[in-house]
Amino acid sequence: MLRSLPHPDEQALGGALRYRAVVDALEEFFDASGARAAAYGPQYVELWRELRRNTTGGKLFRPRMVIAAFDGFGGPNDDAAGAVPWVGAAFELLHTALIVHDDVIDRDFVRRGKPNISGTYRDRARAAGVSEQDAEHRGLSAAVVAGDLALFYAYRLVDRSGVDEARRGRLLDLMDEALFASAAGELLDLDYSGAILIPTVDNILSMARLKTAVYSFEVPLKAGAVLAGAPDSVIQAMGDFGREVGTAYQIVDDLLGVFGDTEETGKSNTSDLREGKRTVLVAHAAATAAWAEMAPLFGSAELSEADAQALRAKLEQSGARAYAEDLLAQHVNRARAVLARPEVPESLRRELEPVIDIVLRRGR
Amino acid sequence: MLRSLPHPDEQALGGALRYRAVVDALEEFFDASGARAAAYGPQYVELWRELRRNTTGGKLFRPRMVIAAFDGFGGPNDDAAGAVPWVGAAFELLHTALIVHDDVIDRDFVRRGKPNISGTYRDRARAAGVSEQDAEHRGLSAAVVAGDLALFYAYRLVDRSGVDEARRGRLLDLMDEALFASAAGELLDLDYSGAILIPTVDNILSMARLKTAVYSFEVPLKAGAVLAGAPDSVIQAMGDFGREVGTAYQIVDDLLGVFGDTEETGKSNTSDLREGKRTVLVAHAAATAAWAEMAPLFGSAELSEADAQALRAKLEQSGARAYAEDLLAQHVNRARAVLARPEVPESLRRELEPVIDIVLRRGR
């Protein structure tokens, strides 16, 4: 499952005004699509309503990345400002497309404690007396269609954002980069999940980067810089910063999934162990002598709380936790080093430093 | 399952030269994508290879529609000629995206007697010792990712076809129209397949139009006219012609699925009955008194050849066959009437008359 990203502080990142403009753009898009769907029957209106419910009301993390880079480069006075909310909305829609299809692949019917699109349609089919297996497949089928719509309109919103021809072309190249990478990452994830051998730390981080970080951090940040008319060196810096922060995010996520305080994070700290999730911790531990004792417990559906506690202790003793924490610090340092480059203006540095804090704050 | 369309005569439709240019455009696209995928690992190259195998080597029916309308309006001398193969290739890729995801929804692992993308990945997982249910899901998962890529790059190929800004915008509006309609049709199909009540003839034809005819006939024909710089009245005529021919195609398909000569069509004439496919024939019969006797056999997995013969006889006696044949004639007449409109130039009429013959030829 693609984890949801941290909730950025509205004041610290992007600014409430521009954030509101992204919400408005999404509302306008869904209003128009729903009205258009009405000519195709109530089922279609309903699917669009579900897609809307699964897109709006979120944290808009990716649009905030676009806004932060745009504003940080001094964008507010630029004539592309009107396109920013639409490009932001496009990245949010791309995110919806990817999580809806990722949930199909993971056979997840719930997201953030509520039925996702698959779940809503499965439950409806169940209630209509359809067999459990067919109801599930019906849910997944509706989600395949909904994800296709979100993917298509992600591209479409960039295309119609009103930005000039040259920047439009570059933004679409970036969307292409994001989609091409995330499909590769999804495929690698599929391979690793089924693999008997535990992948290496590099494999895990590379997969996570492709599947999530490119489209969540690197590309939205680069898109904001492109919209602001930044030079190539700054666009490159945004990609590098996004890559380091995205990797840091993944490591924090892996650490919290095992050692997190469930009260603080609101997330289970046993399900990664029970599901046998391939994380940085596990990839490190699997290459140590301690793994022989851990392997039988890891990924066991019947993992007890005591077993989980034993695994946690072994992950500590084997050095996996310290390794991950050290790796995290390295990536955070590199992210800061990117912001310290001479080509990154002070205003951009100020906009982006909070991104590091937000990613790290989850770990406290 | 979306049926494959009739094989158009190369000489009659589109012309060999321009047909070859579409093949070249697809080859160029897949060469470039495969080379790009190499940086993401061998699994990704393999997925692109499968996507290519499932896109190329087909009949290129939709590109031929683009070409026929373009050439028919006197396109060959137009400066948009260079964009035609790319727009054609885009429609072929859209077709691949839709059938790959449709096969996921129908849980089909075979197309034209060969493993499709789901089938290839399922078989591979099976061979690796994965359980049957997980192997199937693995196949479906790879197909979800592959279909996403095809869908995204369908849009991208139109976007990058090199056509001028005004026509690019109109072509993307058409792609939007096609995708919006086919998603609605897929959703209706999902609803009808699971429904206990048999939908009406109008419902069936409307669903088939949305799911298949809009993106296979109407929109590619309109796209060819747009590329040729035809006036709105001609673009409108292309849509109307596509709609009638697309509906005729669906009725022929329904008739052949029950009354076809399997030797001639190469297709089973019992599987529609065994699967309980919602066709024009069945929709008509379900509204007659004869249905009470037919209902218990229709959709029975154990349908014998004798049962199928009995159903065929009842579809004849109830008047369903005659009704469908009459409806087919009406749509063919309307298609001819569109071509006879004064705004349709003689050259365009000559290009498009063979389309009617090709659709009907399947019925002989």
Chai-1 contact restraints between the chains, C-beta under 6 A:
chainA,res_idxA,chainB,res_idxB,connection_type,confidence,min_distance_angstrom,max_distance_angstrom,comment,restraint_id
A,Y40,B,A184,contact,1.0,0.0,6.0,A-B,restraint_1
A,Q43,B,L187,contact,1.0,0.0,6.0,A-B,restraint_2
A,Q43,B,D191,contact,1.0,0.0,6.0,A-B,restraint_3
A,Y44,B,A184,contact,1.0,0.0,6.0,A-B,restraint_4
A,Y44,B,L187,contact,1.0,0.0,6.0,A-B,restraint_5
A,L47,B,L187,contact,1.0,0.0,6.0,A-B,restraint_6
A,H101,B,V144,contact,1.0,0.0,6.0,A-B,restraint_7
A,V104,B,V144,contact,1.0,0.0,6.0,A-B,restraint_8
A,I105,B,S141,contact,1.0,0.0,6.0,A-B,restraint_9
A,S141,B,I105,contact,1.0,0.0,6.0,A-B,restraint_10
A,S141,B,L190,contact,1.0,0.0,6.0,A-B,restraint_11
A,V144,B,H101,contact,1.0,0.0,6.0,A-B,restraint_12
A,V144,B,V104,contact,1.0,0.0,6.0,A-B,restraint_13
A,V145,B,A183,contact,1.0,0.0,6.0,A-B,restraint_14
A,V145,B,E186,contact,1.0,0.0,6.0,A-B,restraint_15
A,V145,B,L187,contact,1.0,0.0,6.0,A-B,restraint_16
A,D148,B,L151,contact,1.0,0.0,6.0,A-B,restraint_17
A,L149,B,A183,contact,1.0,0.0,6.0,A-B,restraint_18
A,L151,B,D148,contact,1.0,0.0,6.0,A-B,restraint_19
A,F152,B,L179,contact,1.0,0.0,6.0,A-B,restraint_20
A,Y155,B,Y155,contact,1.0,0.0,6.0,A-B,restraint_21
A,L179,B,F152,contact,1.0,0.0,6.0,A-B,restraint_22
A,A183,B,V145,contact,1.0,0.0,6.0,A-B,restraint_23
A,A183,B,L149,contact,1.0,0.0,6.0,A-B,restraint_24
A,A184,B,Y40,contact,1.0,0.0,6.0,A-B,restraint_25
A,A184,B,Y44,contact,1.0,0.0,6.0,A-B,restraint_26
A,E186,B,V145,contact,1.0,0.0,6.0,A-B,restraint_27
A,L187,B,Q43,contact,1.0,0.0,6.0,A-B,restraint_28
A,L187,B,Y44,contact,1.0,0.0,6.0,A-B,restraint_29
A,L187,B,L47,contact,1.0,0.0,6.0,A-B,restraint_30
A,L187,B,V145,contact,1.0,0.0,6.0,A-B,restraint_31
A,L190,B,S141,contact,1.0,0.0,6.0,A-B,restraint_32
A,D191,B,Q43,contact,1.0,0.0,6.0,A-B,restraint_33
